[in-house]
Amino acid sequence: MVDRLAREKGGRTKKSSDQRYFVETLCRIEPTIAVAGSLARHFLVLIHRRDISVFDRWLVQASADHEPVLRRFAAGLHADLYV
């Protein structure tokens, strides 16, 4: 989905085989990186599409993430929007 969105915006999505291998290996070694990357990509898509219908679900997932940076980001968004 992210690749298609980037193509629609004229972005470059082609990664070298070395880049793909690096990212895949990193995600295998540290699964929290894979989860954080997925959340970040989904956030990018929902922002570009202005798809508020999935925002609350994304916010819950990010708030429960193991990565403190994502939790703080989600908490800041929640405070800005709902308090």
N, C-alpha and C positions, 0 to 999 in steps of 0.2 A: 504494500500500500504506500509506504514512504517513497519507494523508488518511483512508482507511477506519479505520485504528487510532484516529486522533484523533476521528472521529465516534463510534466505539464507546465512547470514554472521555468523550464529551460535549463535546469541544473544538471550538473554532471553526476551520474550515479555509478559509473563504471569503476570498479576497484580492481587493482592488480591481483593476481593470484597470491602474491606475497602478503598483501594487505588483508585479503580474505582469510588466509591461513593464520595470520597474526591474531586477528579478531576472534576467530573460531577457537584458537588455542587459549587465548586469554579468557574467553567465556567458559571453556571447559575447566580451566584451572580454578577460576573464581566465579561461580554461578551468579553471585550477586551483581557482578558487572553485566551479565547478560540481562538480568531483570531490570537493572537501572537503565541500560541502553534501550530496552524495549519500552519502558515507561517514557523515556525522553523522546523516542521516535513517535510514540502515540500522542504525546503532548504537542509535538510539532505539527502532526497531521490535524489534530483537532483545532489548533490555533489557525492554521492556514485555511481550513475549511469552515472555520467559525461554527463548529459543531458542538453546541452547548449541550446537546442531548446526552453525550457521553462524558461530559466534564465531571459531573459528580462522582461517577464510577471511577474515573481516573484519579480524582482527588482522594478517594478512599484508599485505592491501591497505593498511591504514592505516600500517603500518610502512614501506611503500615509497612513500608519498605524498610529493609535492614540498613540502608545507606542513610546516615544522618543528614547529609546535604539535601537529599530528596525530601526527607521528612520535614526539614526546616522550610524548604521551598513550598511544600504543600501547606504547611501551617501558616506561612505568610500569605499565600493566596486565600486560604480559608478566612484568615483574619480580615483581609482587605474586602472580601466579598460578603461575608456573612455576619460580621460583628458590627 
